[in-house]
Amino acid sequence: MPARLTPALLLLLRLGLFGGTEIPGRDFSGNWILDLAESNIRALPTAPGAILAIAQQDTAIHCTEAGATWTFRIDGTESKYQLRDSSMNSLTKWEGSALLINTLVSGPQHYAVMERWELSKDRTVLTVTRTIQRGSTEVEATLVYKNQERLAALPKAALPNAAQPAAPAGFVIQAGTKIPLGLLNSLNTKHSAEGDRVYLETVFPVTQDGRIVIPRGSYVAGTVTEVKRATHMKGKAELFLRFDSLTLPNGVTRDFHSRLDGSDTGDVDRQEGKIRGEGNKAGDAKTVGETAGAGAGIGGIAGAAAGHAGMGLGIGAAGGAAAGLAGVLLSHGPDLVLPKGTTFEMVLDRPLRYDPRELEVR
């Protein structure tokens, strides 16, 4: 006997929770013509093609542009494909009716591409916001495409407004906004390792148009991307941090890759997203001096016993200094310690958009 669909499961299917095309605004199928006048593509290393052809299925989006063809999976699995001489690895995620695409590119150049695809309300305009990240450098471009077939199908009364992208509804926290955070778990360069998770919470609310959009106590998750310990009488301990997501108290989550912009502890490199500890040159010099003094004392005693006190002092001092220097070179400098409660400042790498319903307390 075939399995029957329950009313609840039928509702989920109609809402599109198991596919990408059922929710209005999630179907990108069609031939899209790039509108250069409304686009901003100066930051892109290569100009996009004039036409983007999209064929969308329940679990995948097939794209063709300037003779190149590739496919995005929209069922939560990875997409691996080749574009010219570069290997691409993409992951997608729905944010309401917008599609977020994060792609790692490897080949002659290595970089990351973050895209947001969104249709206008009348589904005639596709806006692609593209951010390219190379190391600590980011550039952003906006591509605006129009679908002539959908425009032609609109009632004549709607044509004057059809060419304009619909203004996003709700609240937008702009890229570049700084958000203060408090550390929930301690970190240090002795025990922390690359890939360790970092947990923080917002310590001050973020408002938009007179309304609190990101309340105090919202959760931020991050990652330790690199750890360097101080060594050899120079250099400072360093931690590289990346912030990955923000979750409101009601559970609404946004993903991103934001960087560190400030801290109440250590020296922050805003371009690379790292925090440096303090050096210990004075302590190293003291160690060498103390060991040299001890060596001189021992050498003086030995020299006096042999009838050459002065020579014993010199030899002992030199030997003690060498021992002290060797000890310093073989030891680590002071570790960077970030206790629970350390405050940071995160700067957003992309706009965060919230529908008013997503801000309701649940």
Summary of the structure (lengths in Angstrom):
residues: 362
radius of gyration: 29.4
end to end distance: 40.0
largest distance: 113.1
contacts: 1059
relative contact order: 0.12
helix: 20%
strand: 42%
